[in-house]
Amino acid sequence: MKKTISILLVICMALSVCACSGGGSDDPQKGSDRESYSPDYGELYYEANGVKFGIMDYADEVMEKLPEPSGSFENESCAYQGKDTVYYYDGFELTVHKLDGDDRIIGVKLTDDTVQTPQGLLIGMSETDCASVIDGLGGEKTGATVYTVKVGSTALIVGIGSDATVSSIEFAVISD
């Protein structure tokens, strides 16, 4: 009997600790973070429908200016604990994750050759032209088929296909 009571007491204590260590999504101070937010992505941003945005921007502020996404899905996050939500738009995908109670942009991936980055990168462009753009942004070839530029919490990652043309372009968060 004493053993059962001890086990129940330990379980109750563990549950109370879990209940008190909530995620903080109801923090009344979250507005002050928005007011002091300053993007650190420099020239590594994306623009769609006249809306400029980048990694760690507040997703709701960006998405209210974009057309409705054509779809979305949730998956396990590679950068953070929990789930990401991926929103589909014409020519790109927007990956969003809840951080400190706010949905933040943690990824932008171009999906076809109908769009290009403000920096001049386009899926299907030659590796030579891509290398010139990346070099101008201070980036480098970081693998046999990958070019990378890093600024602040943003990495611009460009993949080269077997035909020596750009096959993928992604802005991603650099997580600790």
Summary of the structure (lengths in Angstrom):
residues: 176
radius of gyration: 20.7
end to end distance: 47.3
largest distance: 75.6
contacts: 482
relative contact order: 0.15
helix: 23%
strand: 38%
